[in-house]
Amino acid sequence: MSVRDQVINKAQATVPMERQIQALHLFQRAKKLVVGDRQPHFSESDIPDVSDLDLTAIDVSDPFLWRQGRWEAYFRRLRDEAPVHFRSDSAFGPFWSVTRYDDIVTVDKDFETFSAEPQIIIGAPPEGLDIEMFIAMDPPRHDQQRGAVQGVVSPQNLEEMEALIRERVQEVLDELPVGEPFDWVDRVSIELTSRMLATLLDFPYDERRKLVEWTDLVAASASATGGSTDTDAAYRAAAEAARSFSALWHDKAARLAAGEKPGYDLITLMQMSEDTKDLIDRPMEFLGNIVLLVIGGNDTTRNSMTGGLLALNQFPDQFDRLREDPGLVPKMVHEILRWQTPLAYMRRVATRDTVLNGQFIRKGDKVVMWYASANRDERTFDDPDAFVIDRRNARHHLAFGIGTHRCMGSRLAELQLRILWEELLERFDDIEVLAEPERVQSNFVRGYSSMMVTVTPKGGERRAHGTYRAEQRERRRAKEAARAATTPATPAPPQRRRRTPDSTLDVTVARRRTVADGVVELTLTAPSGDPLPEWGPGAHAELILRPGLTRHYSLCGDPADRSSWTVAVLREQDGRGGSAFVHDELSEGATLQVTHPRNHFALVPSPRYLFVAGGIGITPIRAMIAAAEADGAEWELVYCGRSRATMAFLDEFADDDRVTVWAKDERGDRLDLDAVLGEPRPDTLVYSCGPVGFLDAVEEKCAAWPDGSLHLERFVAKTIDAPAGALDSFEVECVESGVTVTVSEGTSMFEAVEEAGVDVMGSCMEGICGTCQADVLGGTPDHRDSVLTRAERERGDTVMLCVSRSLSQKLTLDL
C-alpha cells in the first residue's frame, strides 16, 4: 500500500463519517461554482412511439420511459430486433443493453467476464457519494462481506421472524381508514418496510421513517439513475445517516464489550464476523453496505407491495380468482415480483473482449442487464404483459438476479409479500385503486411515490368497479386490437406430437477393462463406425442388456469423442442382476442396444464447483470436472470410497491439490461433511453422486445453502414418506390427449394413463431416471421421485409419473 493510501485510510478511520461527507459536500459545492455541477438535467416530454425510431436512436435509459409507461414496447422491439443493443450516446455515456432472458442469465452468472465493480447503476453517483457496497464487489470480497450478514435471512431466522412480521402487518392494516381514500404507498408500503428495516437493523423504532427518507435521497441522483438533481439534499441525508449508523455501531460495540448477549441484527452480525468486524474503520465502505441493505429492503419490497395491488386492479378477473382461492397467494407472490420487477436493471463492466449473442463487446464496455425486460420475454413467459396469479413458471423470474450477486433478502421479501396478502384477504373484500399512481423518476427503481385507494371490509358492500378499472380494461382492449392490426398473420404453430419411446442404437463392446476392484469400464462403439449421438456431462444412457433387463449408467468418457461412449459399472452384490450380467457375461465383441442419452444432472455454468463423489458416483463427476477445467471454472473434488483399491479413476487425480481423497480404510471413519459443506458459498454449485445414505447426508448438510446450489444424481431411489394430505385416489387430465383417468390406490399415474391409451415413456419405474417426466398445467403434485431438486419441487410445474402422486383432487398434465 502506498504512503498516500495509508494516509487516506488513516484519515478515514479517525475522521467521523459525517464530517467526511460534509467536507466532500463543501468541496463539491465549491467545485460547482467553478466548473458547474456536471449533472445531467432531465426535462420531461412525451416519449415517442418506438416504431418511429431507428434502432440506433432507442435509449432505454431515459427515466421518463418508465414514468410514462412506454417501456414495454421499447423493450419488446429490442428483444425482437437487437437483443444486445448498443447506445453510443446517452446522459450516462455509451452502454450495451441486454434484453433477453437467456442472455441476461449468461451475463449475470459470469462475474469473471462481467464485473459488478465499481457500480451496479448505469451512471455514476456524485463524487463523494460513490460509496462502496458489497453488491458492487466481485468475489472474494463480495462473498466475505455478504457472508457476514447472510445469517439474518437464514431459513431458521425467517421462521422465527414470521410471527413478528405478521404482527406488524396486522397493526398497519388494522389502522387503515375504511370507506375513505388514502395513499397506499404511504400508509402500507412505506410503513411496513420501514418497520421491518428498523427491526433488521435494531434502529430506533420511532425514527424508522428516516431509513426510507435517507435511501430515497441518496439513491436518486440524476447522474446515477436519472432521478433528482438535488445533490445537496443527498449529501445532507448521507451525513445524517452516517452519524446515526456510526452511533449505533459504537453503542452496540460497547454493549458487547460489557458482556451483553449479542443480538441478531445486521450491525451486530457485522461486528461478530472476522471479515467485517473492523468495517467501522473503513467508514465509507461501512456506510455503503448499510445503505445497500436498507435500499434492498426498501425498494424491492415496498414497490412490490404497491405493484401487486396495482396489477390486481389492472387485471380484476385475477383479483376475483384470488378472493375465491386465497391459497393461490404463494404462487401470486412470484408473479408480483415478475410483473413488477422493482429494480429494472443491474450494470456490469466487461473485463475482457467477449461476444454475446453475436455482438462483440470490448473490455471496459458497460453492459446493462434489463431484468424488467427479461421478465417480459415472450421466449420464456407466455403472454408476459398479463398478470396471472398462478402462472406456471413465475418462479423463474429474474427480479432478484441470478448467480453470485442474487439478492440476499429474496426469501424475506417473498415472506413479507405472502403475509401481507394473507392478512389483506382476511380483512377486506376489495382494495380499489382510484387513479393512475404517481411513479418515481428513475431508470433504476420501478417505484411509486403515491397511489390512492379505498378498501371494503369483509362483509361490507363492494362498490361496482370504478373508473380506473374500466379505463384499464378499455386500454388493454385497444392495445390488443392495435397489435393485431399491425402484426402480420402467421401460420398456426405445428401441433405437438405425442411422446414416443426413444429409438435404440446397436453398439458393440469395443473394449473392456478393470478400473478398480469390482468396477469394469466398457467402451461402446457403433458397429457401422458411425458417430454416436452427442451428450453432455451428467448424461446417462439406458443399456438394454437382454430382454427384460435394462439399466441406466452414466456416460463418463469424453463428450467430444463421438466415436465411442464409456460407462463404468460397479458389481452390486445385492443388486437386481444388471451389474452381475455386465461383469459375468458382457465381454469384448458383444453387441447390445442402448437408448439415446438423457440428462437430468446437467452441469449448470458457474464460476466455482464443489464435486462430492461417493464410490461409483465418480462416473458422472469425471466428465463434469473435465468440462469445468475446459471452461476455466474453479473446482474442488471430495472423493470418498471404502478403499483406494475400490475407487475408479483415482489415478487421474493424483497429486492434484484440488482433490481430497477419503478412503475409509485409511481414515478409519466417515467423511466430516460439516467441514466440507457446513459453510454455504453463494457462488458455488455442489454436484454429488453416490450411494443413498451418502446423498441423504449431503442433501441434509446443504439445506442452508442458497436454492439451486445442490445437484444430486441417485442410482437408487430415495425413500420418501407420504406427506400430510396425500390422497389415495385422484384424477389426472391429459390435455393434449383429451383423456381423464382416475388414479386409484396402488396404481401409479404412469400405469393409469398408459392403460387409457396415452403415449408415455418410462424406464426405471423407481423415480430415479427421469424418463417419465411430464409437465404440470394445474394441480399440486405429491413428489416421490429422486430426480427433481428442491426448487423444482417447489415450482410444481413438472412431475415423474412412475412414483409421484397428487395433493389435489385433480392433476392436469401436458400429455
ABEGO torsion letter per residue (X at the ends): XBAAAAAAAAAAAABBAAAAAAAAAAAAAAAAAAAEAGBBBBBBBBBBBAAABBAAABBAABAAAAAAGAAAAAAAAAAAABABBBBABBAAEBBBBBABAAAAAAAAABAAABBAOABABABBBBBGABBBBAAABBOAAAAAAAAAAAAAABAAAAAAAAAAAAAAAAAAAAABBBGBBBBAAAAAAAAAAAAAAAAAAGBBAAAAAAAAAAAAAAAABAAAAGBBABAAAAAAAAAAAAAAAAAAAAAAAAAAAAGBBBBABAAAAAAABAAAAAAAABAAAAAAAAAAAAAAAAAAAAAAAAAAAAAAAABAAAAAAAAABAAAAAAAAAAAAAAAGABABBBBBBABBBBBGGBBBBBGBBBBBBAAAAAABAAABBGAABBBAABAAAAABAAAEBEAABBAAAAAAAAAAAAAAAAAAAABABBBBABBBBBBBBAABBBBABBBBBBBBBGBBBBBBBAAAAAAAAAAAAAAAAAAAABBBBBBBBBBBBBBBBBBBBBBBABBBBABBGBBBBBBBBAAGBBBBBBBBGBBBBBBABBGBBBBBBBABBAABAABBBBBBBBBAABAGAAAAAAAABBBGBBBBBBBBBBAABBBBBABBBBBBBEAAAAAAAAAAAAAAAAGBBBBBBBBBABAAABBGAAAABGBAABBBBBAAAAGBBBBAAAAAABBBAABBBBBBEBAAAAAAAAAAAAABBBGABBBBBABBBBBBBBBGBBABBBBBBAAAGBBBBBBBGBBAAAAAAAAGBBBBBBAGAGAAGAABBBBABEBBBBABAABBAAAAAAGABBBAAABBBABABBBBBX
